[in-house]
Amino acid sequence: HEYDYLIVDGDVIVEGCLAVSPQREGGGIVVLGRLQADTLICWGGLVVRDDVRIRHAYCSSGNDGAFVVGGDLTALTLVETGEFIHVHGDLDARCLASLQNFVQVDGNTRCDCRIDSAQA
């Protein structure tokens, strides 16, 4: 297989929406720093070595992609509908909706509103 990955050597700061949508199966973005964005739409693979700070995130790849955070993930809303999400640090979200898979958190989880229909 051939894979198309964009590797960013440093931080990614986006004022607006960051959409991760591979042009072919098996692609994505690797950030060798931290990620900050207003909105994240993830339809593919996204790996961030350090912390992620976003306002709103929607992650759905039909179970073909993964969103992996090496540090902490902070978000107002995080919605998962078919994307494996693994946070190696802490997860701090005002609202977390996991509708198809589950969100794996190695650290602490702080969440005011949580919907886990995938685990029900």
C-alpha positions, 0 to 999 in steps of 0.5 A: 500500500501507498500512504499519503501523510503530511508530517508537520515538524512543529505546532499547528495553530488554525484560526477556523476549521481544520479538516483532515480528509485523505485523498486516498485510503490510508492518509492523514496528518502527523503533527510533531508538536501541539494542535490548536483549532477552533473546529476540527473535522477528522475523516482520516488519520490524525496523530498529534505528539503533544496537546490538542486544544480545540473548541469543537471536534467531529471525528468520523472515518467509517472506522478507517482512521484514528485520532491519536493525542500524545498529550492532553485533549481539551475541547468544548464538544467532541463527537465521535461517529466511527473514528478510534480516538486515543488520548494518552493524557487527560481529556477535558470536554464540556460535552463528549458524544461517543456514538459508534466506537469509544474514546480511550483515555489513559489519564483522567476524564473530566466531562460535564455531559457524556453520551456513550451509546457505543458502549451501551 
